[in-house]
Amino acid sequence: MAPAVEVEVDDPAWGSGPPRVVRVTNPDRVYFPERGWTKLDVVEYYLAVGPALVGALRERPCMLHRFPRGLDGDKVHTKRVPSGAPVWVETVRVHFPRFDRSADELCVTQVAHVIWAVQMSTVEFHPWNSRRADVERPDEWRIDLDPGPECDLATVRRVAGVVQEVLDELGATGYPKTSGGRGLHVYVRIPPEHSFTDVRRAALAFAREVERRAPQDVTTAWWRKDRDPAQLFVDYNQNARDHTMAAAYSLRGVPDGRASAPIRWDEVPDVDPHDLTLATVPARLEQLGDLHAGIDDAVFDVAPLLEWADRDEAAGQDGPPDPADTDP
């Protein structure tokens, strides 16, 4: 096994100086045994999609899902940037009131930050939906279409069509992507003017409207025991503070090396997440460009959704439960 290789990251985002150099240890270590893909393959993937991924991560606190021994080993969730990181690695401090602790999380602003994280065995990047200028005010509303264990891909595609329909009626522009698992995500840029609590209320009101239009396919039931396993849960809780989702272009820690890949709305009826992998996404990005590149120019205020939330609560429906509540 090669002991290390040096990777030059020439990224104009950080200035006109020489390239950053990241020393990648154990480059031949196999990360994806099913495909034989190595740590260096992961580095090369992230170099190829780097600028687009930085667009998804820029200025956001970012939790890292690390696999120090590859997918055959344990997954490590890392919030704190370790001591000894290069001086050019940027962070943002976030506080966790439940534990009265703080952490300096990675704050990506350049491709070199991504490659450094990969050297630290990162496979998945999970950013907050707020930025470091004000981490308490989300600027991204996230719609997570989470299929139950018996929910098929056809159902996911149908529900995504309903989501697009409701967004169009609201005048909101949604940016879909595969989750890298079995579901789909849709992101909507919002002004950073509302609390996490209000964005979550808005997300629940939207989910309930989708459920009204597709009651056979959709559930908003909070507890898993109350959900039909053949239905899809519109998981509004992904908008809770400190809840994170895989970024656009992030790989996922699954054997076939799938990515959470942006798609067009007209691709939704035929999309197969298994086709979007470490091997295929870079060429797709080169061909189509970054399909999420325009998201910052399509800002939607969730005020109408908060009116829906007020209406639902006045009619006796519960607001969102405590996001810390989980199934017993």
RATA-V466292 format. One record per helix or strand. SS is the DSSP state (~ for helix, > for strand). FROM is the first residue (numbers start at 1). LEN is the number of residues. Records with the same first field share a line. If there is no record, write none. Layout:
BEGIN
SS->FROM-LEN + FROM-LEN
END
This chain:
BEGIN
>->4-6 + 20-6 + 30-3 + 37-2 + 61-6 + 76-3 + 91-6 + 101-7 + 122-6 + 140-8 + 175-4 + 184-6 + 218-2 + 232-3 + 245-2 + 251-1 + 258-2 + 262-1 + 277-1 + 299-1
~->12-3 + 39-19 + 111-9 + 153-18 + 196-18 + 224-3 + 236-4 + 265-6 + 273-3 + 281-8 + 295-3 + 303-12
END
